Amino acid sequence: MSPESISFHSEIARYKLKNQKTLRLWLYQVIAFHKKQTGTLNYIFCTDTYLLGINKQFLKHDYYTDVITFDYSEKKVISGDIYLSIDRIRDNAKTEGQLFETELHRVMVHGLLHLLGFSDKGKTNKARMTRLEDKFLSLLS
């Protein structure tokens, strides 16, 4: 499938993702690296409040998070909805001393890695996920 099957949406009227074409191609590369195909992939940018509502309704968790991924993949075709809280990403960037865009890209690839079958549960898995995020972030530099 073509990179056009990766789309970006916003629940925040004032937020517009920059460099969409570059980011779309980058995400497509990450999928191809894992020898998978791109299905329909939606990135939805939202607020803390919006994502908290999703977290409560679908996951029964009452806390803020930066990303929630809904996986609709079938075999080698990667599909899903990835919700990202711009508020949480902005706060995390400040806390980590990162640029907002760097943190945003990290969370974008983090959600995709979940769709590719990676987990961040436990210390070992979390460290592996961070290494993969760093590896794929370097492709954007």
Secondary structure, 3 states (H helix, E strand, C coil): CCHHHEEEEECCCCCCCCCHHHHHHHHHHHHHHCCCEEEEEEEEEECHHHHHHHHHHHHCCCCCCCEEEEECCECCEEEEEEEEEHHHHHHHHHHHCCCHHHHHHHHHHHHHHHHCCCCCCCHHHHHHHHHHHHHHHHHHC
